[in-house]
Amino acid sequence: MNRIKVLLVDDHPVYRDGLWMMLSSHENIKVIGEASNGKEAIDKIKEEEPDIVLLDLDMPELDGASVARIAKEENLSSKIIFLTMHKDAELLRKSIELGVKGYLLKDSRAQEIIDAIGKVANGENYLSPPIANLLLNQVKQQSSHDTETLGIQSLTVAERKVLRLIATDRISKEIASDLGLSIRTVESHRARICKKLGLSGVHSLVKFAFENREKL
């Protein structure tokens, strides 16, 4: 079986040496070179044509994102795995746009790095579990935000007026006085708002109103 050719790109020689020793001990991986800055990395990628480039994001000359961008623009065949300390959803989004195939954290265990190299070499993508969790939480938050926005949009003009006043910590009697309504009508509005938003109980409605007052 052909060994996976790997290029190491990191400006810290001690970390780079440690990676080299660890990866070289694996029978399916062959470290074919190293680079300590972005410009050198581009030259080595073109010269050595590695299967995988383990690429640090923070480097002199050209940073990792710039290296990935140049590799994409010049249609270089090597697959890039970012190796970084940054747990950042924006950097992850940027890496996806640049065609990066993997996102590893520098504190990843040796076996995880080896597994990531194998998967990316086989055409898969790889995310370190903490980064995958970060992405999942972001999706959940966006989904929750979208649900709340849709729920608010389903309210009538009168219901939104009531909800805005709830967000100012007014009770039903005060809301009735402000809007020229009966207390019973205000209570009916509150009940319909809760039903549309999937809320149960007075406290949940007040909490929702406070948390979403900028959308009302």
N, C-alpha and C positions, 0 to 999 in steps of 0.2 A: 504494500500500500504506500502511495506517495505521501511523504511527510508534508505537513502544512508549513509553508515558509512564512516566517514572522519577522517583521521589522519593528524594533523598539525605538520609540521617539519620546524622550524625556530629558529635561535639562538637569536633572539631579543624578549624577553618576552612581551614587551609592544605591539608589532605588533601581536604576537601570541595570546595574550589575546583579542585584538580587533577582530581578525578573529574568535576566539572562540565565543565571544558574538554575532557577526553578524550572523554567520552560525547557531548557536544554536536557533536563533529566527525563523528559517525557518522550516516549518512543515515537509518537506521531507528530511531533513538533520539531521544526528545525529553525533556530534563530539565525537569520542570514545577515544581520547587520543592525546598526544602531545609529541614532542621530541625536544631537543635543540642542538643535534649534529648528525652526520651521523651514528655513531655506535649505538647510542640509537635508531635511526630511524629504522635500520635493525631489531633490537630486537623487537621493537613494531610492525613492519609490520608482523613479524612471529607470534607473540603472539596474536595480535588483529585481524589480517586478514581484514584490512579495505577495503572497495570498492575503495576508492579514497585516494591517498596520496598527499596533497598539500605540495610540497617540495621546499624549498629555495635552490638555487644553491651554495651560498657562506656560508659555515658552517665549524666549527672546526671538528676535528677527521676525518671525511670523508665528502667530498663535495657532492653536489647533484648529479653530474654526476657519482661519484663512487657508491653512493647508488643505482641509477638507473641501473648501470652496474651489480651490485651484484644481484639485484632483477630479472634482465633478466636472468643472468647465473643460478640462483637457481629456475627459473620458478615460482616465487611468483605471486600470482593471482591479487594482488592489482594493480590498474591502477594509473600511476603517472602523475601529472600535475606540471610542473616546475612553480614556482612563483618567479620572479626575477626582478631586475632593468635593466638587460642587454638587450639592443636592438641590438642583434648581430646575423648576418646571419650564422656565423660559429657555434655558440652555438646552433642555431636552427637545423642546419644540424646534429650536434652531437646528439642532443636530439632525432631526428628521428631515427638515427642509434641505439640508446639505447632503442627504443620502447616506449618512452615517448608519452603519448596521448594528452597532452595539454601544451601550453606555454602561461602563463599569466604574465603580468607586474604588479609589486607591486602597481602601482598607478591606477590600474583598479578599476572601480566602484563596489560597493557591488553586484549589480544585475548582472554584467558581470561575477563575480566569481561564483555566484550561477548558472547562466546559463551554464558556462563551466563545473561545477561539474555534472550538470544534463545531459549534452550532452555526456561527457566522460563516465559516468555511463551507458548510453544507447548504448555504443559502437561506438560513433562518436569521431572524433578528434576536438580539438579546438585551435585556434590561436588568440591572442589579435589582434585587427585591425591594430595597428601600426606594428606588426610583420608580419602580412599578407601582408601589403603594402610593407614592406621591401623585402619580398620574391618575390612579384610581380615585383617590380622594378629591382631586381637582374635578374629575368627571362627575362625581357624586354631588359636589357643591354646585356645579353648573346645572346639573339636572334639577336639584332642589330649587335653585334660583329661577330656572325656567318654569317650574311648576308653580312657584309662588307668583311669578309675573302673570302667567296665564290665569291663575285664580283671581287675581286683582282685576284683570281685564274683563272678567265675567260679571263683575259687580255693576249694578246700576249707578247712575249719578247720585241718587239719594243715599244708596248704601255706602258709596265712597265718601260722601260727606260725613256720614255717621262714623265711619272708620277713621277718618282724619281727626275727628274730635275725640275719639277713643284714644288715639295716639297722643293727645295732649293731656291725658289723664282725667278726662271728664267722665262723670257718671251719667247714667241714663237721664236723670232728672235735669241735669245741667245741659245735656245735649238737646233734650226736648225744648228747653227754654231758648237755647241758641237758635234752633231751627224752626221754632214755632210749631212744634208737633206735640202730640200727646205722648206720655211716657209709654203707653201701650204700643204706639206705632214705632217708637224707637226700639223697644224690646223685640218687636216683630222683625225690624231691620237687622238687629243683632243676630237673631236666630237664623235668618236667611243667609247672612254673611258667613256664619259658622258652617252652615250646610254646604255652601259653595266652596269654601276653603278647606273643608274636611277637618274642621276643628271641633273639639268637644270641651265644654266648660268655659266659664267666664274668663278665667285666668289665661287660658290658651289664646283667646281672642285679644286680650290686652297685650299679651306678649308679642303676638304676631303684629299688631298695630305699631308697637314701639320699634320692632326690628325692621319694619318695612315702611316707615313713615315717609322716607324720601321717594318712594315709588307711588305714593298715594296722590 
